[in-house]
Amino acid sequence: MKISLTILFMILFLSFNAFGEAAERETRVFNAAHGDLEGLHQALVHMASDDGKVSVLRDSNSIIVVDHPENVIRMEGVFKTLDVPKKEVLIK
């Protein structure tokens, strides 16, 4: 999988705390296949801890999450639940 420099930079930047020290956090990139990127972002931002971060990368339709490992796991579950194809109704 090819990772753009923007994604790599965001992962490295978000993996450090305000003092430049490596924090005990996990970084995960979620690629939105079906869901509304802004809606997914809003749902995950409200789940982040005080020192967690959720960022949107529109060019790759992705969301980067940096938070405590247990919180990232919860966010992944919510992301997978919300990132589903929209139901379409056929009107004749």
KEDREN-651622 format. One record per residue (C-alpha): residue number from 1; x, y, z; residue in three letters. Coordinates in nm, 2 decimals. Layout:
BEGIN
{site NUM; {X; Y; Z}; 'ALA'},
...
//
This chain:
BEGIN
{site 1; {0.00; 0.00; 0.00}; 'MET'},
{site 2; {0.14; 0.34; -0.10}; 'LYS'},
{site 3; {0.13; 0.60; 0.18}; 'ILE'},
{site 4; {0.15; 0.96; 0.07}; 'SER'},
{site 5; {0.40; 1.20; 0.24}; 'LEU'},
{site 6; {0.11; 1.39; 0.39}; 'THR'},
{site 7; {-0.02; 1.09; 0.57}; 'ILE'},
{site 8; {0.33; 0.99; 0.69}; 'LEU'},
{site 9; {0.39; 1.35; 0.82}; 'PHE'},
{site 10; {0.06; 1.35; 1.00}; 'MET'},
{site 11; {0.12; 1.02; 1.17}; 'ILE'},
{site 12; {0.47; 1.13; 1.29}; 'LEU'},
{site 13; {0.34; 1.47; 1.40}; 'PHE'},
{site 14; {0.04; 1.33; 1.59}; 'LEU'},
{site 15; {0.25; 1.06; 1.76}; 'SER'},
{site 16; {0.43; 1.31; 1.99}; 'PHE'},
{site 17; {0.29; 1.51; 2.28}; 'ASN'},
{site 18; {0.34; 1.88; 2.33}; 'ALA'},
{site 19; {0.68; 1.83; 2.48}; 'PHE'},
{site 20; {0.82; 1.64; 2.18}; 'GLY'},
{site 21; {0.82; 1.31; 2.38}; 'GLU'},
{site 22; {0.68; 0.99; 2.23}; 'ALA'},
{site 23; {0.35; 0.94; 2.40}; 'ALA'},
{site 24; {0.20; 0.60; 2.48}; 'GLU'},
{site 25; {-0.06; 0.63; 2.20}; 'ARG'},
{site 26; {-0.16; 0.43; 1.90}; 'GLU'},
{site 27; {-0.19; 0.57; 1.55}; 'THR'},
{site 28; {-0.44; 0.42; 1.30}; 'ARG'},
{site 29; {-0.55; 0.53; 0.96}; 'VAL'},
{site 30; {-0.91; 0.46; 0.86}; 'PHE'},
{site 31; {-1.00; 0.47; 0.49}; 'ASN'},
{site 32; {-1.36; 0.57; 0.44}; 'ALA'},
{site 33; {-1.52; 0.36; 0.16}; 'ALA'},
{site 34; {-1.88; 0.45; 0.19}; 'HIS'},
{site 35; {-1.95; 0.70; 0.47}; 'GLY'},
{site 36; {-1.96; 1.08; 0.48}; 'ASP'},
{site 37; {-1.60; 1.18; 0.58}; 'LEU'},
{site 38; {-1.72; 1.48; 0.79}; 'GLU'},
{site 39; {-1.98; 1.28; 0.97}; 'GLY'},
{site 40; {-1.73; 1.01; 1.05}; 'LEU'},
{site 41; {-1.49; 1.27; 1.17}; 'HIS'},
{site 42; {-1.75; 1.43; 1.40}; 'GLN'},
{site 43; {-1.84; 1.09; 1.55}; 'ALA'},
{site 44; {-1.48; 1.01; 1.63}; 'LEU'},
{site 45; {-1.38; 1.35; 1.76}; 'VAL'},
{site 46; {-1.64; 1.32; 2.04}; 'HIS'},
{site 47; {-1.49; 0.99; 2.14}; 'MET'},
{site 48; {-1.12; 1.11; 2.16}; 'ALA'},
{site 49; {-0.96; 1.15; 2.50}; 'SER'},
{site 50; {-0.82; 1.49; 2.60}; 'ASP'},
{site 51; {-0.48; 1.41; 2.45}; 'ASP'},
{site 52; {-0.62; 1.22; 2.15}; 'GLY'},
{site 53; {-0.64; 1.36; 1.80}; 'LYS'},
{site 54; {-0.86; 1.29; 1.50}; 'VAL'},
{site 55; {-0.76; 1.44; 1.17}; 'SER'},
{site 56; {-0.92; 1.43; 0.82}; 'VAL'},
{site 57; {-0.72; 1.38; 0.50}; 'LEU'},
{site 58; {-0.97; 1.46; 0.22}; 'ARG'},
{site 59; {-0.73; 1.38; -0.06}; 'ASP'},
{site 60; {-0.71; 1.02; 0.04}; 'SER'},
{site 61; {-1.06; 1.00; 0.20}; 'ASN'},
{site 62; {-0.90; 0.89; 0.53}; 'SER'},
{site 63; {-0.91; 0.97; 0.89}; 'ILE'},
{site 64; {-0.61; 0.95; 1.12}; 'ILE'},
{site 65; {-0.67; 0.87; 1.48}; 'VAL'},
{site 66; {-0.40; 0.90; 1.75}; 'VAL'},
{site 67; {-0.51; 0.81; 2.10}; 'ASP'},
{site 68; {-0.47; 0.55; 2.38}; 'HIS'},
{site 69; {-0.49; 0.20; 2.23}; 'PRO'},
{site 70; {-0.81; 0.10; 2.41}; 'GLU'},
{site 71; {-0.98; 0.42; 2.28}; 'ASN'},
{site 72; {-0.86; 0.35; 1.92}; 'VAL'},
{site 73; {-1.02; 0.01; 1.93}; 'ILE'},
{site 74; {-1.35; 0.16; 2.03}; 'ARG'},
{site 75; {-1.32; 0.43; 1.76}; 'MET'},
{site 76; {-1.25; 0.15; 1.50}; 'GLU'},
{site 77; {-1.57; -0.02; 1.60}; 'GLY'},
{site 78; {-1.77; 0.30; 1.55}; 'VAL'},
{site 79; {-1.60; 0.37; 1.22}; 'PHE'},
{site 80; {-1.68; 0.03; 1.08}; 'LYS'},
{site 81; {-2.04; 0.06; 1.20}; 'THR'},
{site 82; {-2.09; 0.40; 1.04}; 'LEU'},
{site 83; {-1.89; 0.35; 0.72}; 'ASP'},
{site 84; {-2.15; 0.14; 0.53}; 'VAL'},
{site 85; {-2.31; 0.19; 0.19}; 'PRO'},
{site 86; {-2.61; 0.41; 0.19}; 'LYS'},
{site 87; {-2.94; 0.23; 0.13}; 'LYS'},
{site 88; {-3.10; 0.33; -0.19}; 'GLU'},
{site 89; {-3.47; 0.33; -0.27}; 'VAL'},
{site 90; {-3.59; 0.27; -0.62}; 'LEU'},
{site 91; {-3.89; 0.49; -0.70}; 'ILE'},
{site 92; {-4.10; 0.40; -1.00}; 'LYS'},
//
